């Protein structure tokens, strides 16, 4: 569970371990905006998924070379949602080109967040009791 509380004018984001990150209303400000958090969620899931696949496959790699960059875009008609996510991966240099292609072909299927975004998740809002 994630909890968001406004404290002294600052949106703070908590998990079970406590305060994790400051939120903000717009991109590029101190803290992360909702859009940046969504992009970060997808990017983190992709990164973890890639690492799990390589670990299961017994691949030796430099984790510091793995970089995931995510950007999102809204539709041209001005709709109030994101209809595109572009994920750009920098994979460890020592990986074989064929294995890199394998990773690209399985990573979206192994990431829960990319699967969720692709399958029209239902959002339900209610007042806490």
GINORJO-V806971 format. One record per backbone hydrogen bond with DSSP energy under -1.0 kcal/mol. NH is the residue of the N-H (numbers start at 1). CO is the residue of the C=O. If there is no record, write none. Layout:
NH/CO + NH/CO
//
This chain:
3/14 + 5/12 + 7/10 + 10/7 + 12/5 + 13/21 + 14/3 + 15/18 + 18/15 + 20/13 + 21/13 + 23/11 + 24/32 + 32/22 + 37/33 + 38/34 + 39/35 + 40/36 + 41/37 + 42/38 + 43/39 + 44/40 + 45/41 + 46/42 + 47/43 + 48/44 + 49/45 + 50/46 + 51/47 + 52/48 + 53/49 + 54/50 + 55/51 + 56/52 + 57/53 + 58/55 + 59/54 + 65/62 + 66/63 + 67/90 + 69/88 + 71/86 + 73/84 + 78/75 + 81/79 + 83/73 + 84/73 + 86/71 + 88/69 + 90/67 + 95/92 + 100/96 + 101/97 + 102/98 + 103/99 + 104/100 + 105/101 + 106/102 + 107/103 + 110/106 + 115/111 + 116/112 + 117/113 + 118/114 + 119/116
//
